[in-house]
Amino acid sequence: MTISKLKTRKRKFVLGKGYTHFAVNKETNLILSGWDYKGYDKEDLKLDKEYYFFNDLADWFDDFDKKTVKIITRAAVEKLGIVIEDSKYWVK
């Protein structure tokens, strides 16, 4: 097969695509990060936020304070009027 016959597929990057849970700053409502926890037990996620969420955030942000962050589902983010796919709603 020649190179000219090869089809390249470009994937469009969509911010937050597939994420089920988000860390949102309580004051600014900006998203710090998101995770895809499809298939995980909801109770486990609620009971061990330290393991599933806060450890990651502490690794990624030098000045992380878990008191300033809420962990919420995709539906809850959308209820707040936050447009997940819009970069202006994410911490830079």
GISULJO-V889040 format. One record per helix or strand of 2 or more residues. SS is the DSSP state (a for helix, b for strand). FROM is the first residue (numbers start at 1). TO is the last residue. If there is no record, write none. Layout:
BEGIN
ss & from & to
SS & FROM & TO
SS & FROM & TO
END
This chain:
BEGIN
ss & from & to
a & 3 & 5
b & 21 & 25
b & 31 & 35
a & 42 & 47
a & 49 & 60
a & 66 & 68
b & 69 & 73
a & 74 & 79
a & 87 & 89
END
